Amino acid sequence: MLEGAQAGLSWSTILHRRAGYRRAFAGFDPDMVARYTTADVDRLVADPGVVRHRGKIESAVQNARAVLAMRELHGSLDAYLWGLVPGAPLRGGRRATGEIPAETPESRALSKELKRQGFRFLGATTCYAFMQAVGMVNDHVAECFRYELGGA
């Protein structure tokens, strides 16, 4: 949800509103958010605790519904996502931070597939940032102590 909200904005803008998002979106509970109505969206568009972009708010609700659908199809969104990588994080093996791409073929494929599954507001760059954040991709530079640990 926060990755989608960040699109086109700075991360500091989103991080300053993280508590507002947690409150406004029921602790990021997809079961709760999936039940949001047009009235809930209208309420959130007026909420200064979140980015008041109707499209981003509507996509958060739609994405929660898509998460529930993925759970039905694959057991969990987590199981589906980790099925896309070979059982371990993809390792970039970069030598400098300037070599880290904004998107990859894998993130483009993920974006396309998630959109096909009903998700909105997540392009290849957003998907790559998500993949990095959850540890599906290890983009620490090879000299970084975190690179060998494999964690995000």
N, C-alpha and C positions, 0 to 999 in steps of 0.2 A: 504494500500500500504506500509506504513512504517513498519507494523508488519511483512509482508513478506520479506521486505528488511533486517530486523533485524535478521532473522533466522541465527543462527550460529555466530552472531557478537554481540558486546556490544551495549547497547542502546546509549552510548555516541557517538559512531561512527555514528549512524543514526541521532541523535539529532543535531550533528554538521553539518549535510548535509540537514537538514529539509528545509532550504530556497532553496537549490539547487534542491531538489525534487519538491518543490512547483513550481519553475520556469520551470523545465524540464517536468513536468507532468501537465502543463496547470492549475495550481491552484487546482490540484486533481479533475478536472472536468471529470467525466466518459464519457460524450458525446464527448469531445475532444479526450481524450486518446484512446477511442475505435476506433478512425479513424487513429491511428498511423500505419505507414507502416513499412516494413522492413528497409527502409532508415532511418526512425525515430529511430528505435531500434539501428541501426548501429551508428547513431549520439550520442545516449545516452550511448552506450558502451564506447565511447571516452570522455564522459563528466565527469570531475573530481568532479562535484558537486553532483554526485550520486554514489552509489556502482555500479561499472562497471561489474556486473555479468550478462551476457546475459540471463541466465535462469530467474533471478529475474526481469529483465526489460521486457522480453517477457511475464512473468506471470502477470505483472502489466497491460500490454495492454490486455491480455486475460481476466483478472479479471474485467477490465472496461467493456468489452463486456458482460461478465456474469452479471454484475450489470444491464446493460440495459435489458438483457433478464429477469432478476428477476423483474425488474420494469414492464415489459409487463405482466408477469404472476401474480404478487402480488400487483401491484400498486406502490410499492416501495420496496427497499431492507430493509429499516427500518421496514415497516409493516411486512415483512416476518420474520425478526430476532426477533422482539418483540413478534411475535406469538409463538415463541419457549419457552418463559418463561411465568409463570402464571400471567401475567398482572402487575407484579412488579419484581424488581430485586431479584434474588436468593440470599438468605442470608447464608453465610458460618458459622457464629456463632463461629468463631475460637477464641481461648484464647491467642494464641501467633502467631507471624508472621511465625514461623517455621512450623506451622500446615497448612499454605496455600499451596495447591497442585499446581503443574505445569499444570495439566490437570484434567479433571473430565469426568464422563460419558457423561454429556451434551456437553462438548467441543469436545469429540470424535465423538459424534453423529453429531454435527454441522459441523465438518471437513469433515466427510463422506458425508453428504448431500450437502455441498457446492462444494465438488469435483464432485459429481454426476451432479451438476448444471453447471459444466464447470470451476469452480475456480481452481487455481493452487497455489502452494507454501504456503499452509496453513494447517498445521497439527494440532493436538489436543492442543499442547502447544501454538501455535500461536493463535488459536481460543480462548483459555481461556484468554490469555493476552488481546485480542480484547474485549472479553465479559466483562472483568474487566474495561478496558479503557472507554467503552461506557456506563457503568453502568448496564449492564444486570446481573452482579454478584456483590454483596456487600461483598467483602472479607476483609473489615476493621476488625480488631480484635474487639471483643465485647466491650472492654473498651474504644475504640477510639470514640471521639465525632462524627466523620463522620459515624460511624456505625448506630446510631439512625437516622441520617439525610438521610441515604440510598444512598448517592451519592458516585461517584467514586473519 
